[in-house]
Amino acid sequence: MKRSKKIIWSILLLIVILVVATVSYLHFSTYQPSHQAQIASQVATETNEVTTFKAKHNKMTVIFYPGALVKPDSYSIWAKQVSQAGYTVKIAHFPLNMAIFLRQCS
């Protein structure tokens, strides 16, 4: 009985270590926005789920769907240019900057 508890606790500890290591790796290997992109993102409205660049004359909305391990603000330069052309732009945010971890829409 004692030996089986040790094995179960060892397996649980190993799983926790693997999860923490994976999340840490994903967090630290994410591509960061350039300095110009950070400056461009300052004109946007940002929430947990989306960064929005509003257009003066809204023709329609364009959604940027970031690539894996790329911070959403990295697309700010393009998003700002598209919004200046008259389109509202929304850049989606995903957990761990991975689109496979979609958030449920409410």
N, C-alpha and C positions, 0 to 999 in steps of 0.2 A: 504494500500500500504506500509506504513512504517513497519508494523508488519511482512509482508511477506519478506521484505528485511532483517530484523533482523534474521528471521528464516533461510533464505538462507545463510547469512554470518556465522551464528552459525554452520550450517551444514558443510560449507566449512572449517571453523576453526577446527572443530572436525575431519574432514578427514585429514587435514594437521597434526594435533597432532598425530593421529593414525599412519600415514605413518612414521613420524619422530620417534615415539616410536618403531615401528617395525624394522626400519633400525638400530636404536641404539641397540636394543636387539640382532639382528643378528650379528652386528659388535662385541659387547662385549662378546657374548657367544661362539665365534669361538675358537676352540682348537688351541693353539699355538704350534709351533715346539719345540722340546726339544733342549737343548744346543748342543748335538751331531749332531742333524739334521741341526741346523744352521751352524755349522762348515762344515758339508758335502756339504751344498748348496753353499758354497763359490767357489767351483770348477766349478759350472754350469754357463751357459749363461742364463740370465733371461730377458724376455720381459714382456709386459703387459698381453700377452695371453698364454705364455708357458715358463717353465723352462726346459732347455735342458742339458743333460749330454751326451757329445760326447764320442764314443768309438774309440779306436785306430784302430781296425779292425772291420769295421761296417758289421755285419751279417745282421741285419735288425733293425727296430725301434719298440720299445715297448712304449705304451702310458699308463701312469698312470692317472686314472680318479678319482680325490679325492672325498672322502665322503663329505656329507653335514656338513657344519660348521667346516671344517678342513682346515687349511692353507696348500697350496701346498708344502711348504718347509718341512712340517712334513714327507713327503715321501722321503726326500733326502737321508737318509741312505740306504734304499732299492734301490733307483734309482742309487746311486753311485756304489753299489755292482753289479747290473745288467750291468751297463756300463763297469765295469772292466772285466766282462765276455765276452765282445765283442759286446754288443747291445747298440745302441743309445737309450736313454730314454728321453721321453718328458712327463712333468707333466703339465696337463691342468690347466688354471686359469679360474675361473668363478666369475662374479659379486657377491658380498656379500658371497662368498665361498659357493654358492648354485648352483648345476648343473642345476636346473630347469630354471635358468636365463642364458641360453645359449647365447653366442655371435654369431652373424651371421658371417659366414666365407666369406671372400672377395677374 
